């Protein structure tokens, strides 16, 4: 069985990919365990560091090819795909250089006992990654897991699987032993087979909260550890004293990157009331200038990934209008293209305020005080990322402390930014942290050794 990769900008089918069966998933798990037991040299940290460094250089050399494949598979602008390739290189270099940080510690228990801890890999790690950043998220998950000594099986979305397959191919060429990194392509059935398999020792899921809950339920039944990085409805909180020359371009970029199809996209705008008119006026002008077209032509805004995603965005915009909101933009163009939308007069009781659209749709609401801003920022089930824009440093600290989100940016905003920065959510946005040293620790477990002398 197989399925095809389709360019969402053109509808052109450009690759045929294998549909991994449940039996093939079982074979992959068996191969991974075999590799863990027979590849003794891979247990040496310097061997792993060298392979990851070699892979980084190979990815670097293939930048143009990989960026074009990523653009054809996801529709995103070529500049953004190139940035994803560069981020992939950075993940590999970062974790290659961080392996020696997997240190244990000695615990003093007196002169007759030596007690110490060591960190060991989980074993076989299943990583179910989404379609919006297939190459970057594959490396974000696989690099720390491999660095910690695990075997990895990646299950990319059936909507974007081409670059993860290339990643695994290049990894083997770079010195990662066969069986230590594999890719199981297919739909949710393949992902379920992987999460359910008793030979999988650790599961990472990146995607929607609804699917994440089902994966967590499967893992709970067999007591498998899990990391979840789920959705977001991230706010940019703009105070009247903010530097709008910096804030407006950052807010636009936080919305339109990957056509708003990012879990960390800044899709809620919360503005101090007496600055709301100026901010929305400037944003409207900025969004009108955004260029739209096929990603391979490197416009600022590409298509949505699928007809289903387009229909969801259009339905939520229509429901917002019916509820009393005012929609500027948000027009469907040919194929899967949607112009950026600014939705004003939005209140917390509206679906569009609290739930992801996963498209270039920005809601705007007013607040009257610091406490009001914090309350509105927290008034969704999610808590992934937030931006705070103010020239008052004391206020910045207070508001950052009050917002329940895994990442807070002050006078800047990062959509998936910062390889070094721990990334993950609070509330419905997930469990655990990726990126940074935290990811390296997450893909290892502590063993305590107590020796009586």
WOKAJO-V840613 format. One line per field, one symbol per residue. phi: phi as a letter, one per 20 degrees, with the letter a starting at -180 (. if undefined). A space follows every 10 residues. Layout:
# WOKAJO-V840613
phi = ???
This chain:
# WOKAJO-V840613
phi = .bbdecfffc mfecbdcfef egffffffff ffffffedef fffegfffff fffffgfffg fegfffffff ffednfgfff fffffffgff gfffffedgf efdebddfco fdcdcbdcdc ffpedecede efcgfffgfg efffffgene eccedfffeb cfffffgfff fffeofggne cccdeqefff fffffeffee ebcdccrfff fgffffffff fdlefbdcdd ebceededef efeffeffff ffffeegllm ecfegedcdd cggfdfffff fffgffffef ecrggfemff ceeffbffff ffffffffff gfeoedddnm efdgmdecfg cdddledfee gffddfelaf cdeccdcdbg fffffffeec fdbdcbdcda eefffgfffg feeebfccdd labcemengf egcrddlfep cncdmlfgff ffeccedddd dee
